């Protein structure tokens, strides 16, 4: 999270920092939720932490869309971002007022994450500095699949495995964003 706050670059580099911040806080709040709230969102504290998880995931998704539209779209950037903000608002309203389940979060976030992974692979074809970003996103997808499948190994349940794989994904993404962000800084100077 320190990476997200330490640099003063703008544009895509700033979006990478916020994306990393949101990913990290989602993983952190998710771990807190699973570790300290066995009744899940039935308690006030559990509900607050769950909403922080969902808000962090929504912020991650928005920054992913921001990065993609910034480099792929010339004119429709504003429209795409506003349309996505409407979807994001709808997602948060559903989470707050209707159904607070992992399935709702997954149905919102998974398509964005997979699309962003495809974008990273596309960018990798243009520039090899994207390899760590693509690998980190792949690990993040793998973590989500393992968590959603209920996969366990010995004493490690599906949530523990998710957080271990997601921690590796965050480390790889950090290195990738530093490389891609550094390239942005040197090419924009």
C-alpha positions in Angstrom: 0.0 0.0 0.0 3.0 2.3 0.5 3.7 1.9 -3.2 0.3 3.3 -3.9 0.9 6.5 -2.0 4.6 7.3 -2.5 4.9 8.6 -6.0 3.6 11.8 -7.5 3.2 10.7 -11.1 -0.2 11.1 -12.7 -2.2 9.3 -15.4 -1.8 5.6 -15.8 0.9 5.4 -13.2 -1.4 6.9 -10.6 -4.2 4.5 -11.7 -1.7 1.6 -11.1 -1.0 2.9 -7.6 -4.6 3.1 -6.7 -5.4 -0.3 -8.2 -2.6 -1.8 -6.1 -4.0 0.0 -3.0 -7.5 -1.2 -3.6 -6.3 -4.8 -4.3 -4.3 -4.8 -1.1 -7.0 -3.4 1.0 -9.5 -5.9 -0.4 -7.2 -8.7 0.5 -6.5 -7.3 3.9 -10.2 -6.6 4.8 -11.1 -10.0 3.4 -8.6 -11.7 5.7 -9.9 -9.6 8.7 -13.4 -10.6 7.8 -12.7 -14.3 7.7 -10.4 -14.3 10.7 -12.4 -12.1 13.2 -16.1 -12.4 12.1 -17.2 -16.0 12.1 -20.8 -14.8 12.0 -19.9 -12.9 8.8 -22.1 -9.9 8.2 -24.6 -10.8 10.9 -22.7 -8.5 13.3 -22.3 -4.7 12.8 -18.5 -5.1 12.7 -18.7 -7.9 10.2 -21.0 -5.9 8.0 -18.7 -2.9 8.0 -15.7 -5.0 7.1 -17.6 -6.8 4.4 -18.7 -3.5 2.9 -15.0 -2.4 3.0 -14.1 -5.5 1.1 -16.8 -4.8 -1.5 -15.8 -1.2 -1.8 -12.2 -2.1 -2.3 -13.1 -4.6 -5.0 -15.2 -2.0 -6.7 -12.4 0.5 -6.6 -10.0 -2.1 -8.1 -12.4 -2.8 -10.9 -12.9 0.9 -11.6 -9.1 1.5 -11.8 -8.8 -1.5 -14.2 -11.4 0.0 -16.5 -9.7 3.4 -16.2 -6.3 2.0 -17.4 -7.9 0.1 -20.2 -10.0 3.0 -21.5 -7.1 5.4 -21.2 -5.0 3.5 -23.7 -7.6 1.8 -25.9 -10.2 4.5 -26.4 -9.7 7.9 -27.8 -13.1 9.6 -27.6 -15.4 7.3 -25.6 -13.3 7.3 -22.4 -15.7 9.5 -20.5 -18.8 7.6 -21.7 -17.2 4.2 -20.8 -16.1 5.4 -17.3 -19.5 6.9 -16.6 -21.3 3.8 -17.7 -19.0 1.7 -15.5 -19.7 4.1 -12.6 -23.4 3.4 -13.0 -22.7 -0.4 -12.9 -20.4 0.1 -9.9 -23.1 2.1 -8.1 -25.7 -0.6 -8.9 -23.3 -3.3 -7.6 -22.7 -1.4 -4.3 -26.5 -0.9 -3.9 -27.2 -4.6 -4.4 -24.4 -5.5 -1.9 -25.7 -3.0 0.7 -29.5 -3.4 0.4 -30.2 -6.8 -1.2 -27.6 -9.6 -1.2 -24.3 -9.6 0.5 -22.7 -12.7 -0.9 -19.4 -13.7 -2.6 -21.4 -14.7 -5.7 -22.6 -11.1 -6.2 -19.0 -9.8 -5.8 -17.6 -12.4 -8.1 -20.3 -11.8 -10.8 -19.3 -8.1 -10.8 -15.5 -8.4 -10.5 -14.6 -11.6 -12.4 -15.5 -10.2 -15.9 -13.5 -7.1 -15.2 -10.5 -9.0 -13.9 -10.5 -11.4 -16.8 -10.9 -8.6 -19.3 -8.0 -6.7 -17.6 -5.8 -9.9 -17.8 -6.6 -10.1 -21.6 -5.6 -6.4 -21.8 -2.3 -7.1 -20.0 -1.6 -10.0 -22.4 -2.4 -7.6 -25.3 -0.1 -5.0 -23.9 2.6 -7.7 -23.4 2.6 -8.3 -27.1 3.5 -4.6 -27.5 5.8 -4.3 -24.6 7.5 -7.0 -22.5 7.4 -4.9 -19.3 3.8 -6.1 -18.9 4.9 -9.7 -18.2 4.8 -9.4 -14.5 1.5 -7.6 -14.5 0.0 -10.4 -16.7 1.5 -13.0 -14.4 0.2 -11.2 -11.2 -3.3 -11.0 -12.8 -3.2 -14.7 -13.7 -2.3 -15.5 -10.1 -5.2 -13.3 -8.9 -7.6 -15.2 -11.2 -6.2 -18.5 -9.9 -6.6 -17.4 -6.3 -10.3 -16.5 -7.0 -10.9 -19.8 -8.7 -9.4 -21.7 -5.8 -11.4 -19.8 -3.3 -14.6 -20.2 -5.2 -14.1 -23.9 -5.7 -13.7 -24.6 -2.0 -10.3 -26.2 -2.7 -8.4 -27.3 0.5 -5.0 -28.7 1.3 -4.6 -30.3 4.7 -5.4 -27.7 7.3 -5.5 -24.9 4.8 -9.1 -24.0 3.8 -10.1 -22.3 0.6 -10.0 -18.8 2.1 -6.5 -19.3 3.5 -5.3 -20.7 0.1 -6.8 -17.7 -1.6 -5.0 -15.2 0.6 -1.7 -17.0 0.2 -2.0 -17.1 -3.6 -3.3 -13.5 -3.6 -0.3 -12.4 -1.5 2.0 -13.8 -4.2 -0.1 -12.1 -6.9 0.1 -8.8 -5.1 3.9 -9.1 -4.8 4.2 -9.9 -8.6 1.8 -7.1 -9.4 3.8 -4.7 -7.3 7.0 -5.5 -9.3 5.1 -5.3 -12.5 3.5 -2.0 -11.8 6.8 -0.6 -10.7 8.3 -1.7 -14.1 5.4 -0.5 -16.2 5.0 2.7 -14.1 8.8 3.4 -14.4 8.6 3.0 -18.1 5.6 5.5 -18.2 7.7 7.9 -16.2 10.7 7.7 -18.5 8.7 7.9 -21.7 6.6 10.8 -20.6 9.7 12.9 -19.5 
